[in-house]
C-alpha cells in the first residue's frame, strides 16, 4: 500500500511539474478514497515556507469532468465560511483542471471510528455525543447565519483535527435551494445523496418549497444512526411508507437522544426538527430524560470549562480540574494531549492562574503520559521548563513536586542552561519549604549538571545551607552531599566530604549527626586510606559518646565498618619498608629484654613497655654522648670547670647536653651543619674579639634596672608550643562561623631553606681553647638573637651533637662562667638586680682584660 501511495504522489508531482505550477506545499501521505460519493483525494502535506503540517484536497477534472462546477462551488463556499467547527481554509491552487485546496491538518473521521469499536460503550458514547454537538453546531450556523443548506451531511464530510475536534467539510452542494439554478437541486442526483420522503412526490425540486433546514435535519438523523450503529446498513424506517422508528431499531442510540432522533425523521419537512432545535434540546436543563444529552457530556463540560477557565471562580476551577483528573484515563488520546493539555499550559502563563498551579501542573504531567514519545518534548517538556522562570512560589513548588515524573526525560543542556539558573534561586529563598524542596530536587538532576555547576556553584550553596536555621534543611544538605560524593572530582572530594561531615557532627539536631555518620559510611571508599585512618576514624570516634543513643549506635556501626576497611588494607601492606642494612628501628622492649617490638593487650602492659623503652632510650643517648667525648688519636683537651652546677632542671623539661669542642676542618663537600649558632659567621680581619665587640655594642651596661619594660621576666616562662594539631583536631576546633570546607585545602609546601655560603674560619690559635661542658638552656629559656645567628636549621642526620668552631663562638667558649650568670633574675627586686648587674659588669671587664692580654701574646709571638 505504501508503494502504491508513493506512486500516486509521484504521479501528481509529475503532472504539476509539467504544468509549470509552483505549489506552496509538498505532498505526503495519500489517504484511500473516503467513499464512492466523495470527489476529493486527501493528502498530508507540509508548507514550504514554514514547514507547517497541512492537508491538501485534490480534485482532478480529467476523471470527473462533469463535477468540476461542484468542486469550484466547494472552493468558493469554504473560502468565505469561517467557524470553529468548520474546516479551516488556507489556500487554493487551480490549473489545467486540477484543484488543490490547502486546509489545516485533518484526517477522515472514518479512520478513527474503527479504533473506537473496542472501547467501552460509555466512553464511545461520550465521544460520539461530543462530536455530534460540534457538527450540529456547525450545521445550525450554516442554516441560520449563512441561510443555506449544507446538502452533504454524512461521515465522509466530517474530519478530525490534530486536537481531536470534529470539523465539518464537504461543501460541494452548499447553496440556498430557493435560488434559481441552485447547485443543490442540479447535482444532488449526481452525488447520490439519500432521498427524503418529499423527494418521492416532487423530486429534488420539492426542496425549493420546503424549509432550508429540512434537508440537513433529515441527513443529520441518518448520521446519528450510522455513528451509533455502524453495522446496520439500511434500517427499515428509511423506506416507504416511512413509518416512525420502533424501539427495537434504536440499537446503541442513547435513550435521551432517541426522542429527538424520531422527530428529525418526520416525513413532513415543515414538522421536522431542525438542527438548531436539536442543539437547544441537548443543552436544556429541564427536559429530564429527553434532553440535556449535550450539556451532561463530560467532554463537552471540559471543553466549555477550558474556554471559560480564566472567568471561573476558584471553586469552579477546582471542580473542573478534578473532573479532568478523574476522566483522564478514559479521555480520547488526541483530545487529552492536543486539546486539554495545551489549554492548561497556556493558563499557567497568566499571573492570575498561579493560585491553581499546584492542581494544574500535576494534571499536566499526568496527561503527558499519554503523549507519544516523539511529541513529548514539544508538548510537555518545553512548556514545563519555561515555568521555572515563573517567580511565583506556588508554581515553583508544584514543578519541584512532580519533578521525579519527568526528570529522566530532560537532557544535560536543558538542565544546565534553562533550569539551573532559575532553580538555584530556591537555595536562598526566604521561605524554608522552598529551600528544602530545592535541596531534595537536586538529587534528581545532579547527573545532568556540568562540572562547573557540580563542583563549584552547587557546593557553595550546600556549604551555606549547612548553617541554615531549619534543622531539616541542614540534615538534607549533608544527605545530598553524601549522594553527590561519587560524582565529585578527586580534589573536590578531599576538600568537601570530611569537612561537611565534621560540620554536621557538631549539629544540635540528632538526625543531622546520624546523617553525617551515614555519609561517612557511604563515602568511606572515596577517602584515601591515610586520610581514612588519620582523619575520618578520629572524626567518627567522637560520636561514640554522643548524648543521643541513636547517634551512638550509628557511630559504633560506622567505626566498626571503617576499622574493617583499614584492617583489610593493612593485610595487604608489607611488614616493613626499610632496607636490610638500614639502621634498626626503636621498638618496645620485650619482657625478656629483647629489642624486638611486641604488641600489648592491656593498659598496664602498655605503660610498663613504654617505661622500659624510655629508660633504654636515655641510656643509649648517654652512651652516644660518652663516645663523642672521647676522641681517639687526638690530644686531650683540658676541661675548664665552670663552677657549681646550676639548679636541677624541672622534671617536665628534659635537659639536652651540648658539648662544645674545637672541630677539625670540615671538607667543603660535607652536608651543612644544623642547629649551630654562628657556625657560618665569617671572621672579618681587624675586627675586635668577640668580648670587645660585644662590649662596644652594649656600652657600659646591659640593661636599665629601673625599666620594667626591659625586665627578663618574659623569658622565664616558655612560649606556647606551635606544633600543628592533627587534622581531626582542626576539624573539631573549627567554629561554626568559620568555613568548614577550608580544612580540606591542600597543605602549603614546606619552606625552601635559603642557602648560606660558609666562609673559611681563621687559623686556630696554638693554644687549644678549653673545652667547656655546660648544661644547655631549655627551650623555654633559650633566646636567639637574629643579629648573631647566621643559619638555624635542624639537621636530619642521626649523628651526635654538631661541633661549633671556637673562632666563631667566643662567647660560648669563655673561660669565665659563673652559676649566677645563668641563674634566673625572676623574682628579684630592683636593688638585687642592680647588684647582679654590677657583678656581671665586673666579670666582663676581667674577661676583656684577659682577651687583650692574649692578643698581646699572640702579637709578640708573631713578631
C-alpha positions in Angstrom: 0.0 0.0 0.0 2.8 2.4 0.8 4.4 1.7 -2.5 1.1 2.5 -4.4 0.7 5.7 -2.4 4.2 6.8 -3.3 3.4 6.1 -6.9 0.3 8.2 -6.7 2.2 11.1 -5.1 4.9 10.8 -7.7 2.3 10.9 -10.5 0.8 14.1 -9.1 4.1 15.7 -8.7 5.0 14.9 -12.3 1.7 16.4 -13.6 2.3 19.6 -11.5 5.9 19.9 -12.9 4.7 19.6 -16.4 2.0 22.2 -15.9 4.7 24.7 -14.6 3.0 25.2 -11.2 5.0 26.0 -8.1 2.9 24.6 -5.3 3.3 26.2 -1.8 3.3 22.8 -0.2 4.9 19.4 -0.6 2.6 16.4 -0.7 3.0 13.5 1.7 0.8 10.6 2.6 -2.2 9.8 0.5 -5.4 8.6 2.1 -7.6 5.9 0.5 -10.9 7.1 -1.1 -13.3 8.4 1.5 -16.3 6.8 -0.1 -17.8 6.3 -3.6 -19.7 9.6 -3.4 -16.7 11.8 -2.5 -14.9 13.8 -5.3 -11.7 14.6 -3.3 -8.4 12.9 -2.7 -6.9 13.7 0.7 -3.1 14.2 1.2 -1.0 15.0 4.2 1.3 17.9 3.2 3.9 20.3 4.5 4.1 24.0 3.8 7.2 25.1 2.0 7.7 28.5 3.8 7.4 27.4 7.4 7.2 23.6 7.3 3.8 23.6 9.0 1.7 20.5 8.7 -1.4 20.9 6.5 -3.8 18.8 4.5 -4.5 19.1 0.7 -7.7 18.1 -1.0 -7.2 17.3 -4.7 -9.8 17.3 -7.4 -8.9 16.0 -10.9 -11.4 17.1 -13.5 -10.0 14.7 -16.1 -11.6 11.8 -14.1 -14.8 13.6 -13.0 -15.2 16.4 -15.6 -18.9 16.7 -15.0 -18.4 17.5 -11.3 -15.9 20.4 -11.9 -18.6 23.1 -11.0 -19.3 21.2 -7.8 -15.6 21.4 -6.8 -15.5 25.1 -7.7 -18.5 25.7 -5.5 -16.8 23.9 -2.6 -13.8 26.2 -3.0 -15.8 29.3 -3.2 -18.0 28.5 -0.2 -15.2 27.1 2.0 -13.1 30.2 1.4 -15.8 32.6 2.8 -17.2 30.5 5.6 -15.4 30.7 8.9 -16.5 28.9 12.1 -14.6 27.0 14.8 -16.4 23.8 13.9 -15.9 24.1 10.1 -12.8 23.0 8.2 -10.3 25.9 8.1 -9.4 27.1 4.6 -5.8 28.2 4.0 -5.1 28.4 0.2 -6.1 27.1 -3.2 -4.2 26.3 -6.4 -6.1 25.7 -9.6 -4.6 24.9 -13.1 -5.3 22.6 -16.0 -8.4 21.1 -14.5 -6.7 20.3 -11.1 -7.8 22.0 -7.9 -5.8 21.9 -4.7 -7.4 23.1 -1.5 -4.9 23.6 1.4 -6.5 23.4 4.9 -5.5 22.7 8.4 -4.1 19.3 9.1 -7.0 16.8 9.4 -7.8 13.2 8.9 -11.0 11.4 7.9 -13.5 10.5 10.7 -13.9 7.1 9.2 -10.3 6.1 10.2 -11.0 7.0 13.8 -14.3 5.3 14.1 -12.8 1.8 13.6 -10.5 2.3 16.5 -13.4 3.1 18.9 -15.2 -0.2 18.2 -13.3 -1.9 21.0 -13.7 0.9 23.6 -16.2 0.7 26.5 -19.7 1.7 25.5 -19.8 4.6 27.9 -16.6 6.1 26.6 -17.5 5.7 23.0 -21.0 7.2 23.6 -19.5 10.2 25.3 -17.1 10.8 22.4 -19.8 10.5 19.7 -22.1 12.8 21.5 -19.4 15.4 21.9 -18.6 15.2 18.2 -22.3 15.4 17.3 -22.5 18.6 19.3 -19.8 20.2 17.2 -21.3 19.1 13.9 -24.8 20.1 14.9 -23.5 23.5 16.0 -21.8 23.9 12.5 -24.9 22.9 10.6 -27.0 25.3 12.7 -24.6 28.1 11.8 -24.9 27.2 8.0 -28.7 27.1 8.1 -29.2 30.2 10.3 -26.3 32.6 9.7 -25.4 31.6 6.1 -29.1 31.0 5.1 -28.1 27.9 3.1 -28.3 24.2 3.2 -25.1 22.1 3.5 -26.6 19.3 1.4 -24.0 16.5 2.1 -24.1 15.9 5.9 -22.5 12.4 6.2 -19.5 10.6 7.6 -17.3 11.3 4.6 -17.8 15.1 5.1 -16.5 15.1 8.7 -12.8 15.3 9.6 -10.8 15.3 12.8 -8.2 18.0 13.6 -4.9 17.3 15.3 -6.6 18.1 18.6 -9.3 15.6 18.0 -12.0 18.2 17.3 -14.7 17.3 14.8 -14.7 19.6 11.7 -17.4 19.9 9.0 -16.3 19.8 5.4 -17.8 18.6 2.1 -19.2 22.0 0.8 -19.8 20.7 -2.7 -23.6 21.3 -2.6 -23.5 24.3 -0.2 -26.3 26.6 -1.5 -29.7 28.0 -0.9 -32.4 25.8 -2.5 -34.6 28.8 -3.1 -32.1 30.4 -5.5 -32.5 29.8 -9.3 -30.3 27.1 -10.6 -29.2 26.1 -7.1 -26.4 23.7 -7.3 -28.1 21.5 -4.6 -31.0 20.9 -6.9 -28.8 20.4 -10.0 -26.2 18.0 -8.7 -27.9 16.2 -5.8 -28.6 13.2 -8.0 -25.0 13.1 -9.3 -23.7 12.9 -5.8 -26.3 10.3 -4.9 -27.3 11.8 -1.6 -30.1 9.9 0.2 -33.6 10.7 -0.9 -36.1 12.1 1.6 -39.9 11.4 1.8 -40.7 14.7 0.0 -38.5 13.7 -3.0 -40.7 10.7 -3.6 -43.5 13.0 -4.5 -41.9 16.0 -6.2 -38.3 15.1 -6.9 -35.4 17.3 -6.0 -37.3 20.4 -7.0 -39.5 19.8 -3.9 -36.6 21.1 -1.8 -37.3 24.5 -3.1 -40.6 24.7 -1.4 -39.6 23.3 2.0 -37.6 24.9 4.8 -33.8 25.3 4.3 -33.2 23.2 7.3 -35.3 20.2 6.1 -32.5 18.6 4.1 -29.8 18.9 6.7 -32.2 17.9 9.6 -33.0 14.6 7.8 -29.4 14.0 6.9 -28.3 14.7 10.5 -30.7 12.0 11.7 -29.2 9.5 9.4 -25.7 10.5 10.5 -26.7 9.8 14.2 -28.0 6.4 13.3 -24.8 5.4 11.3 -22.5 6.6 14.1 -24.1 4.7 16.9 -25.0 1.6 14.7 -22.2 1.3 12.1 -23.0 -2.4 11.4 -26.7 -1.7 10.3 -26.5 -0.5 6.8 -30.2 0.2 5.9 -32.8 0.5 8.7 -36.5 -0.2 7.6 -37.8 3.2 8.5 -35.9 4.7 5.6 -38.2 3.0 3.1 -41.7 4.0 2.1 -44.2 4.3 3.8 -41.6 5.9 6.1 -43.1 4.7 9.4 -41.7 6.1 12.7 -38.7 4.2 14.1 -39.6 1.5 16.5 -37.7 1.0 19.9 -36.4 -2.3 18.6 -34.5 -0.4 15.9 -32.8 2.0 18.4 -29.7 0.0 18.6 -27.0 1.9 20.6 -28.5 5.4 20.3 -28.7 6.9 23.8 -32.2 6.9 25.3 -32.0 10.7 25.9 -31.4 11.2 22.2 -34.0 8.8 20.9 -37.0 11.1 21.1 -35.3 13.9 19.2 -34.0 11.4 16.7 -37.5 10.3 15.8 -38.7 13.9 15.4 -35.9 14.6 12.9 -37.2 11.7 10.7 -40.7 13.2 10.4 -41.9 12.7 6.7 -43.4 16.2 6.8 -40.5 18.7 6.2 -42.3 21.5 7.9 -42.8 19.5 11.1 -39.3 18.0 11.1 -36.9 19.0 14.0 -34.2 21.3 12.8 -30.5 21.1 13.8 -30.9 24.3 15.8 -33.8 22.7 17.8 -31.7 19.6 18.4 -29.0 21.7 19.8 -31.3 23.5 22.1 -32.8 20.3 23.4 -29.3 18.8 24.0 -28.3 21.9 26.0 -31.6 22.1 28.0 -31.6 21.6 31.8 -35.4 21.0 32.5 -36.3 18.3 30.0 -35.3 15.3 32.1 -34.5 12.1 30.3 -35.3 13.5 26.9 -32.8 16.4 27.0 -29.5 17.6 28.3 -27.5 15.0 26.4 -25.0 17.6 25.2 -24.8 19.6 28.4 -24.2 16.5 30.6 -21.5 15.1 28.4 -18.2 15.1 30.2 -16.1 16.0 27.2 -18.4 18.9 26.5 -18.0 20.1 30.1 -14.3 20.0 29.9 -14.2 22.0 26.6 -16.6 24.6 27.9 -14.7 24.9 31.2 -11.3 25.4 29.5 -12.9 28.0 27.2 -14.0 30.0 30.3 -11.2 29.0 32.6 -10.0 32.5 33.2 -13.5 33.7 34.1 -14.3 30.9 36.6 -14.2 31.3 40.3 -11.7 29.3 42.3 -14.3 26.8 43.3 -15.5 26.2 39.7 -11.9 26.0 38.6 -11.1 23.3 41.2 -14.2 21.3 40.2 -13.2 21.4 36.6 -9.7 20.2 37.3 -11.0 17.4 39.5 -13.3 16.3 36.6 -10.3 16.2 34.2 -8.2 14.3 36.6 -10.9 11.6 37.2 -11.7 11.3 33.5 -8.0 11.4 32.3 -7.6 7.6 31.9 -10.7 7.4 29.6 -10.3 10.5 27.6 -9.5 10.2 23.9 -5.8 10.4 23.4 -5.8 13.3 20.9 -8.4 15.1 23.0 -6.3 14.9 26.2 -2.9 15.6 24.7 -3.7 18.2 22.0 -6.7 20.0 23.3 -6.7 19.8 27.2 -3.0 19.8 27.8 -2.1 22.9 25.7 -5.1 24.8 27.3 -3.9 24.0 30.8 -0.3 25.0 30.0 -1.5 28.3 28.4 -3.5 29.1 31.5 -0.3 28.9 33.6 1.2 31.8 31.7 -1.3 34.2 33.3 -0.4 35.5 36.7 -4.0 35.2 37.9 -3.8 31.4 37.4 -0.8 30.9 39.7 -3.1 30.1 42.6 -4.3 27.0 40.7 -0.7 25.9 39.7 -0.5 23.2 42.5 -3.5 21.5 40.9 -2.8 22.2 37.2 0.9 21.1 37.0 0.4 17.6 38.4 -2.5 17.2 35.9 -0.3 18.3 33.1 2.3 15.7 33.9 -0.5 13.0 34.2 -1.9 13.9 30.8 1.7 13.9 29.4 1.9 10.1 30.0 -0.5 9.7 27.0 1.7 11.8 24.6 3.7 9.8 22.1 7.5 9.8 22.8 8.3 11.7 19.6 6.0 14.6 20.6 6.7 14.7 24.4 9.4 17.3 24.2 7.3 19.8 22.2 4.0 19.2 24.0 5.2 18.7 27.6 8.8 19.4 28.4 9.3 22.8 26.7 6.3 24.5 28.3 7.1 23.0 31.7 10.7 24.1 31.6 9.6 27.6 30.8 7.6 27.6 34.1 10.9 27.5 36.0 11.3 31.2 35.1 8.0 32.0 36.8 8.7 33.8 40.1 5.5 32.5 41.7 6.3 30.3 44.7 3.3 28.1 44.2 4.3 27.3 40.6 7.8 26.5 41.6 6.7 24.2 44.4 4.3 22.4 42.1 7.1 21.9 39.5 9.5 20.5 42.1 6.9 18.2 43.5 6.3 16.5 40.1 10.0 16.7 39.0 10.5 12.9 39.6 7.9 12.2 36.9 9.8 13.9 34.0 13.4 14.4 35.2 14.6 11.3 33.3 13.4 12.9 30.1 15.5 16.1 30.5 18.8 16.4 28.7 22.0 17.9 30.1 21.9 21.1 28.0 18.3 21.9 29.1 19.1 21.4 32.8 22.3 23.4 32.7 21.2 26.3 30.6 17.4 26.6 31.2 16.7 25.1 34.6 19.7 25.6 36.8 19.9 29.5 36.5 16.3 29.7 37.9 16.5 26.6 40.2 19.4 27.9 42.2 17.4 30.9 43.4 15.5 28.4 45.6 18.6 27.9 47.9 18.4 31.5 49.1 14.6 31.8 49.2 13.2 33.3 52.4 10.6 30.5 52.6 12.0 27.5 54.2 9.9 25.0 52.4 11.2 26.3 49.0 14.8 25.8 50.2 14.1 22.3 51.5 12.3 21.2 48.3 15.1 22.6 46.2 17.6 20.6 48.1 15.6 17.4 47.5 15.2 18.1 43.8 18.9 18.4 43.2 19.4 14.6 43.6 17.2 14.1 40.5 19.2 16.4 38.3 22.8 16.1 39.6 23.8 13.7 36.8 22.9 16.3 34.2 24.9 19.2 35.7 28.1 20.4 34.2 31.4 20.0 36.0 31.4 23.7 37.0 27.9 23.6 38.4 28.6 20.3 40.3 32.0 21.1 41.7 31.6 24.8 42.3 28.2 26.5 42.2 26.2 23.8 43.8 28.7 23.1 46.6 28.8 26.8 47.6 25.0 26.7 48.1 25.2 23.4 50.1 28.0 24.9 52.3 25.7 27.8 53.2 22.8 25.5 53.8 24.7 23.6 56.4 24.3 26.6 58.7 20.6 27.1 57.8 18.3 27.8 60.8 16.0 25.0 59.8 17.2 21.6 61.1 15.6 19.5 58.3 17.4 21.6 55.7 20.7 21.0 57.4 20.0 17.3 57.5 19.0 17.1 53.9 22.1 19.1 52.9 24.5 16.5 54.4 22.5 13.7 52.9 22.7 15.3 49.5 26.5 15.8 49.9 26.8 12.1 50.6 24.8 11.3 47.5 26.9 13.6 45.4 30.2 12.2 46.7 30.9 9.7 43.9 30.2 12.3 41.2 32.6 14.9 42.6 36.1 15.4 41.4 39.0 13.9 43.3 40.3 17.2 44.7 36.8 18.4 45.5 36.0 15.2 47.4 39.1 15.7 49.6 38.1 19.2 50.5 34.4 18.7 50.9 33.4 15.4 52.3 35.3 15.3 55.5 34.7 19.0 56.3 31.0 18.7 55.6 30.7 15.6 57.9 32.7 17.4 60.6 30.3 20.3 60.4 27.3 18.1 60.6 28.6 16.1 63.5 28.5 19.2 65.6 24.9 19.9 64.7 22.5 20.2 67.6 19.9 18.2 65.6 20.4 14.5 66.3 19.2 13.3 62.8 21.8 15.6 61.2 24.5 13.9 63.2 23.2 10.5 62.2 23.1 11.6 58.6 26.7 12.7 58.9 27.8 9.3 60.2 25.8 7.6 57.4 27.5 9.9 54.9 31.0 8.8 56.2 30.0 5.2 55.8 28.6 5.7 52.3 31.7 7.6 51.2 34.3 5.5 53.0 35.7 4.1 49.8 36.2 7.6 48.4 38.7 8.6 51.1 42.4 7.8 50.7 43.4 5.2 53.2 45.8 7.6 55.0 43.0 10.1 55.3 40.6 7.5 56.4 42.9 6.4 59.2 44.3 9.8 60.2 41.1 11.9 60.0 37.8 10.1 59.4 38.2 7.5 62.1 39.0 10.1 64.7 36.2 12.3 63.5 33.6 9.5 63.8 35.0 8.3 67.1 33.9 11.5 68.8 30.3 10.5 68.3 30.8 7.3 70.3 29.9 9.2 73.4 27.1 11.3 72.0 24.3 12.2 74.3 21.8 10.6 72.0 21.6 6.8 71.8 20.6 6.7 68.1 23.8 8.7 67.3 26.0 6.5 69.5 24.6 3.3 67.9 25.2 4.6 64.4 28.7 5.8 65.4 29.6 2.3 66.6 28.5 0.8 63.3 30.5 3.4 61.4 33.7 2.8 63.4 33.3 -0.9 63.0 33.0 -0.6 59.3 35.9 1.8 58.9 38.2 -0.3 61.1 37.3 -3.3 58.9 38.3 -1.4 55.8 41.6 -0.4 57.4 42.2 -4.0 58.6 41.7 -5.3 55.1 44.1 -2.7 53.7 46.7 -3.5 56.4 46.8 -7.1 55.5 48.0 -6.1 52.0 50.7 -3.8 53.3 54.4 -5.0 53.7 55.8 -5.7 57.1 58.5 -3.0 56.7 59.7 -0.6 54.1 63.3 -0.3 55.5 66.3 -1.8 53.6 68.1 -4.8 55.2 71.3 -2.9 56.0 69.5 0.2 57.4 69.5 1.3 61.0 67.3 -0.7 63.3 64.1 0.9 64.5 63.4 1.5 68.1 60.9 -0.9 69.3 59.3 -1.6 72.7 61.4 -3.7 74.9 60.2 -7.2 75.5 59.8 -8.6 79.0 62.9 -10.7 78.5 65.0 -7.7 77.4 64.8 -8.4 73.7 65.0 -5.5 71.3 62.2 -6.7 69.0 58.9 -4.8 69.4 55.9 -6.7 70.7 52.2 -6.0 71.0 50.5 -5.4 74.3 46.8 -6.1 75.1 46.2 -4.1 78.3 46.8 -0.6 79.7 49.2 -1.9 82.4 51.3 -3.8 79.9 51.5 -0.7 77.6 52.6 1.5 80.5 55.3 -0.9 81.5 56.6 -1.3 78.0 56.7 2.5 77.5 58.6 3.0 80.7 61.2 0.4 79.7 61.6 1.9 76.3 62.1 5.4 77.8 64.9 4.2 80.2 66.5 2.2 77.3 66.4 5.3 75.1 68.1 7.6 77.7 70.8 5.0 78.2 71.5 4.9 74.5 71.8 8.7 74.4 74.3 8.8 77.3 76.4 6.1 75.6 76.4 8.1 72.4 77.4 11.2 74.3 80.3 9.4 76.0 81.6 8.2 72.7 81.6 11.7 71.4 83.6 13.0 74.3 86.4 10.5 73.8 88.3 11.4 70.6 90.9 8.7 69.6 94.3 9.8 68.2 93.7 13.4 69.4 95.5 15.2 72.3 93.3 15.5 75.3 91.8 19.0 75.8 91.6 20.5 79.2 88.2 20.9 80.6 87.8 24.2 82.4 85.5 23.9 85.4 82.7 26.3 85.2 81.8 26.4 88.9 79.0 24.9 90.7 76.2 23.2 88.8 73.0 25.1 88.1 69.8 24.3 89.9 68.2 21.0 88.8 66.0 21.2 85.7 62.3 20.6 86.4 61.0 17.1 85.6 58.7 18.5 82.9 61.8 19.6 80.8 64.4 17.1 79.7 67.9 18.7 79.5 69.8 18.4 76.4 73.5 18.2 76.8 75.6 20.1 74.2 79.4 19.5 74.1 81.4 22.3 72.5 84.9 21.3 71.4 87.2 22.5 68.7 86.3 20.8 65.5 88.7 19.5 62.8 88.4 21.2 59.4 85.3 20.1 57.6 85.5 19.2 53.9 83.8 21.6 51.6 81.6 18.9 50.3 80.2 17.9 53.6 76.5 18.5 54.4 75.6 21.7 56.1 75.6 21.7 59.9 72.3 22.3 61.6 71.3 24.0 64.8 74.7 25.8 65.0 74.5 29.4 66.3 77.2 31.3 64.5 78.6 28.3 62.8 78.7 30.1 59.4 79.6 33.5 60.6 82.7 34.8 58.8 85.6 36.2 60.6 86.5 39.7 59.5 90.2 40.7 59.7 90.9 43.5 62.0 87.7 43.1 64.0 87.7 43.1 67.7 87.5 39.8 69.6 84.0 38.6 70.5 84.1 40.1 74.0 85.3 43.5 72.9 82.8 43.7 70.1 80.1 42.8 72.5 81.3 45.5 74.9 81.3 48.0 72.1 77.8 47.2 71.1 76.3 47.1 74.6 78.2 50.0 76.1 78.7 50.3 79.8 75.6 48.4 81.0 73.4 45.6 79.7 70.1 46.9 80.9 68.3 49.6 82.8 67.4 48.2 86.2 64.7 50.9 86.5 63.0 49.9 83.3 60.4 47.3 84.0 59.6 47.0 80.3 63.0 45.6 79.7 62.7 43.1 82.6 63.8 39.5 81.8 60.8 38.0 83.4 59.3 37.5 80.0 62.0 34.9 79.3 61.2 32.8 82.4 58.1 31.1 81.0 58.4 29.1 77.8 56.2 30.2 74.9 53.3 28.0 73.9 54.4 25.3 71.5 53.4 26.0 68.0 53.2 22.4 66.9 50.4 21.9 64.4 47.4 20.0 65.6 46.4 17.0 63.6 43.6 17.2 61.0 41.0 15.7 63.3 41.7 18.3 65.9 41.5 21.1 63.3 38.1 19.8 62.1 36.7 19.8 65.7 38.3 23.1 66.7 36.7 24.9 63.8 33.9 27.2 64.9 30.5 27.3 63.3 31.3 30.7 61.8 34.3 29.5 60.0 34.2 27.9 56.6 34.3 24.2 57.4 35.4 23.4 53.9 38.7 25.3 54.2 40.0 22.5 56.4 40.4 20.3 53.3 42.6 22.8 51.4 45.9 21.3 50.2 48.7 21.9 52.7 51.2 24.6 51.8 54.5 23.3 50.5 57.4 23.3 53.0 59.6 26.4 53.0 62.7 26.2 50.9 65.8 26.9 53.1 67.9 29.8 52.0 71.4 28.6 51.3 74.2 30.3 53.3 77.7 30.4 52.0 80.1 29.0 54.5 83.2 31.2 54.9 86.6 29.7 55.8 87.4 30.0 59.5 90.6 31.8 60.5 93.6 29.7 61.7 93.2 28.1 65.1 95.5 29.6 67.8 98.4 27.5 69.0 96.9 27.2 72.4 93.8 25.0 72.2 90.8 26.5 73.8 89.4 25.0 76.9 86.6 22.5 76.5 83.6 23.7 78.5 80.7 21.3 79.2 77.7 23.2 80.4 74.1 22.1 80.7 72.2 23.6 77.8 69.4 26.1 78.5 66.0 24.6 78.0 63.8 25.6 75.0 61.9 27.9 77.3 64.9 30.0 78.3 66.9 30.0 75.1 67.0 33.4 73.5 68.1 33.5 69.9 69.3 36.9 68.7 68.9 37.3 64.9 72.0 39.5 64.7 74.2 36.7 65.9 72.7 33.8 64.0 73.8 33.1 60.5 71.9 29.9 60.0 69.5 27.8 62.0 68.2 24.6 60.5 67.6 21.3 62.1 69.9 18.5 61.0 68.2 15.4 59.8 71.4 13.4 60.3 71.4 10.8 63.2 74.9 11.8 64.2 75.8 13.3 67.6 75.6 16.9 68.6 77.1 19.3 66.0 80.5 20.8 66.7 81.0 24.6 66.8 84.1 26.4 65.7 85.8 28.2 68.6 86.8 31.1 66.3 83.2 32.0 65.7 81.8 31.4 69.1 84.0 33.2 71.6 81.1 33.8 74.0 80.3 30.1 74.2 83.9 29.2 75.0 84.6 31.9 77.5 86.8 30.5 80.4 84.9 32.6 82.9 81.5 31.5 83.8 79.5 31.8 87.0 76.5 29.9 88.1 74.8 33.2 88.8 75.2 34.2 85.1 72.8 31.5 84.1 70.6 31.9 87.1 67.2 33.4 86.6 66.5 37.0 87.6 62.9 36.3 88.1 61.6 37.5 91.5 64.5 39.9 92.2 63.9 43.4 93.5 65.5 46.4 91.8 68.3 46.5 94.3 69.1 42.9 93.8 69.1 43.4 90.0 71.4 46.3 90.4 73.8 44.3 92.4 73.7 41.4 90.0 74.4 43.8 87.1 77.4 45.3 88.9 78.8 41.8 89.5 78.3 40.9 85.8 79.9 44.1 84.7 83.0 43.4 86.8 83.3 39.9 85.4 83.0 41.3 81.9 85.8 43.8 82.5 88.0 40.9 83.7 87.2 38.9 80.6 88.0 41.8 78.3 91.3 42.4 80.1 92.2 38.7 79.7 91.4 38.8 76.0 93.6 41.9 75.5 96.4 40.1 77.2 96.0 37.1 74.9 96.1 39.4 71.9 99.3 40.9 73.0 100.9 37.5 73.5 99.8 36.4 70.0 101.2 39.7 68.5 104.5 39.2 70.4 104.8 35.6 69.2 104.4 36.7 65.5 106.9 39.5 66.0 
